[in-house]
């Protein structure tokens, strides 16, 4: 497989016509874990800003 490999317009149109939409790939556990990580990451960043006087 080449780094600059391209597809023809016809093959792209066929793929687009056969597309069934988005599929779920994250479970509820994954989403909750992601939310917790975002919360703690944001709060940690925010507390560093408050301590530095900004």
VEXDREN-2710 file (C-alpha; in Angstrom, 1 decimal):
% VEXDREN-2710
k/r/px/py/pz
1/UNK/0.0/0.0/0.0
2/UNK/1.4/3.3/-1.1
3/UNK/1.3/6.5/1.1
4/UNK/-0.2/8.4/-1.9
5/UNK/-2.6/5.7/-3.1
6/UNK/-5.9/7.1/-4.4
7/UNK/-9.3/5.7/-5.2
8/UNK/-11.3/6.2/-8.3
9/UNK/-14.4/8.3/-8.3
10/UNK/-16.5/5.3/-9.2
11/UNK/-15.3/3.3/-6.2
12/UNK/-15.9/6.2/-3.8
13/UNK/-19.4/6.6/-5.2
14/UNK/-20.1/2.9/-4.7
15/UNK/-18.9/3.1/-1.1
16/UNK/-21.0/6.1/-0.4
17/UNK/-24.1/4.5/-1.9
18/UNK/-23.6/1.3/0.2
19/UNK/-22.9/3.3/3.5
20/UNK/-25.4/2.4/6.2
21/UNK/-24.4/5.2/8.5
22/UNK/-22.5/5.5/11.8
23/UNK/-22.1/2.5/14.1
24/UNK/-21.7/2.6/17.8
25/UNK/-18.2/1.8/18.8
26/UNK/-18.0/3.0/22.4
27/UNK/-19.9/1.2/25.2
28/UNK/-21.5/2.9/28.1
29/UNK/-18.5/1.9/30.3
30/UNK/-16.1/3.5/27.7
31/UNK/-18.2/6.7/27.7
32/UNK/-18.4/7.0/31.5
33/UNK/-14.6/6.4/31.7
34/UNK/-13.9/9.0/29.1
35/UNK/-16.2/11.5/30.9
36/UNK/-14.4/10.9/34.2
37/UNK/-11.0/11.3/32.6
38/UNK/-12.1/14.6/31.0
39/UNK/-13.5/15.9/34.3
40/UNK/-10.3/15.1/36.2
41/UNK/-8.1/16.4/33.4
42/UNK/-10.0/19.7/33.2
43/UNK/-10.1/20.2/37.0
44/UNK/-6.4/19.4/37.4
45/UNK/-5.6/21.9/34.6
46/UNK/-8.0/24.5/36.1
47/UNK/-6.4/24.2/39.6
48/UNK/-3.0/24.8/38.2
49/UNK/-4.2/28.0/36.5
50/UNK/-5.7/29.2/39.8
51/UNK/-2.4/28.5/41.7
52/UNK/-0.3/30.4/39.3
53/UNK/-2.5/33.6/39.6
54/UNK/-3.9/33.6/36.1
END
